[in-house]
């Protein structure tokens, strides 16, 4: 019997954790933590934990790519 993995694709309204963003950007978790704390990357705190809206990250990447 074959087993299938259920792959979840992200949409632009998804909320991401620091680990999600680090994996998405292929960067270290420490860099994402520092960038969040220093306001370099679009982030917000939700009950004391940093969160990121995927569409904000995508837009931020686009502005960095074009600058």
C-alpha positions in Angstrom: 0.0 0.0 0.0 1.5 3.3 -1.0 1.7 6.2 1.4 1.2 9.7 0.4 2.5 12.8 2.2 0.2 15.7 2.5 2.1 18.8 1.4 0.7 22.1 2.7 1.3 25.0 0.4 1.4 28.5 1.9 -0.8 31.2 0.7 -0.1 34.9 1.1 -2.3 35.3 4.2 -0.4 32.6 6.2 1.2 33.6 9.4 4.7 32.3 9.8 7.0 31.7 12.8 10.7 32.6 13.0 11.6 29.0 12.0 9.2 29.2 9.0 10.8 32.4 7.8 14.3 31.2 8.4 13.5 28.1 6.3 11.7 30.1 3.6 14.6 32.6 3.3 17.2 29.8 3.7 18.8 31.8 6.5 19.8 31.1 10.1 17.2 31.4 12.8 19.6 33.8 14.7 19.6 36.2 11.7 15.8 36.3 11.6 15.7 36.9 15.4 18.1 39.8 15.1 16.4 41.3 12.1 13.0 41.1 13.9 14.4 42.7 17.0 16.0 45.5 15.0 13.0 46.1 12.8 14.8 45.2 9.6 12.2 42.6 8.5 8.4 43.1 8.7 7.3 41.3 11.9 4.8 41.7 14.7 4.6 40.2 18.2 1.7 38.0 19.0 1.4 36.9 22.7 5.2 37.6 23.1 6.3 35.7 20.0 7.4 37.1 16.7 5.1 36.4 13.7 5.3 37.2 10.1 2.7 37.5 7.4 3.9 35.8 4.2 2.7 38.5 1.9 4.7 41.1 4.0 7.8 39.0 3.7 7.3 38.5 -0.1 6.8 42.3 -0.6 9.8 43.1 1.6 11.9 40.7 -0.5 10.7 42.4 -3.7 11.7 45.8 -2.5 15.1 44.5 -1.4 15.6 42.9 -4.8 14.7 46.1 -6.6 16.8 48.4 -4.5 
